[in-house]
Amino acid sequence: MSNLAKLTITPGGPWRLYQHAVIPGWEMLGTVQRGDEIGALARIKATGNLVMMRAGIVSTLNQRKAAAALAAAESTDAGT
């Protein structure tokens, strides 16, 4: 899937469906969807990079788009 696809982030979403355990040094944030792909959204604490985890594979996300989508999703959740 292209890194240009729209990202939909669900903070606190069911990330354990895609990644069963928390990896030390990583923060599990929820779920992320990019086109037809959906997976766990994680932040690498050492670098701050946001990634998608699914089926044992870690995929980098467009950091600017991921940060914007996460901020928008968190502000929507805070307003409800």
N, C-alpha and C positions, 0 to 999 in steps of 0.2 A: 504494500500500500504506500502511496506517495506520502511524504512528510508534509505535503501541501493540503491534505484533506482536513476538513473541519474537525476540531476536537470538541467532544462533549465530556465534561467532567462532572462526576457525582461525588462530592466530598463525603467521606464516611460510607460510601457504597460498599457492596459485598465483595471486597477485594479477595477474601479467602477462597472464593470460587476459582480464582486464577493463580493465586500464590498462597500455599498452605501455611508457610511459616514466615515470621519476620526475620530478615537477615540482619545480623548485628551491624550497626552503622547506617542502616536504612530506616526511613520513616514511611510507613504505609498510610496513604492519604485517602484512598477510596478507589473509584474505578474511572477509567478513561476509555472513550470510544473514538476511534479514528477510522472513518469509513465503515467497512464491515467488521473490522477488528475491535475487540473489546478485551480489556485486561485490567490488572491491578495498577493503580497509579502509585508510584513510590518516589521519594526524594532521597538521593544519596547525600547523607549529612555532610560528608567531607567536602563535596563540591557544590552542593545545592542543586544539582541537575535533576530534572524530572524525567522519569522513564516509565514505559509501559512494560509490565511483566505478564507473560502468559505462556503456559505450556513449557515452562522451564527456560524461556528465552526472554532476554532483556532487550528492549528496543528503545533507542533514544527518540525523544520527541523534539519538535521544534521548540526551543526553550522560550522564545518570546510568545509564541501562540499558547503554549502550555501554561505559562505564568498568567497570561491574560485570561484564559479560560478558567483557571483555578480561582483567580481573584473575582471574576464575575460570578462564578458558582457560589463562592463563599459569601459574597455580598447578598446574593439572592436568598441563600439559606438564613442569613442573619436577619433579613427583613420579614421572615415568616414567623 
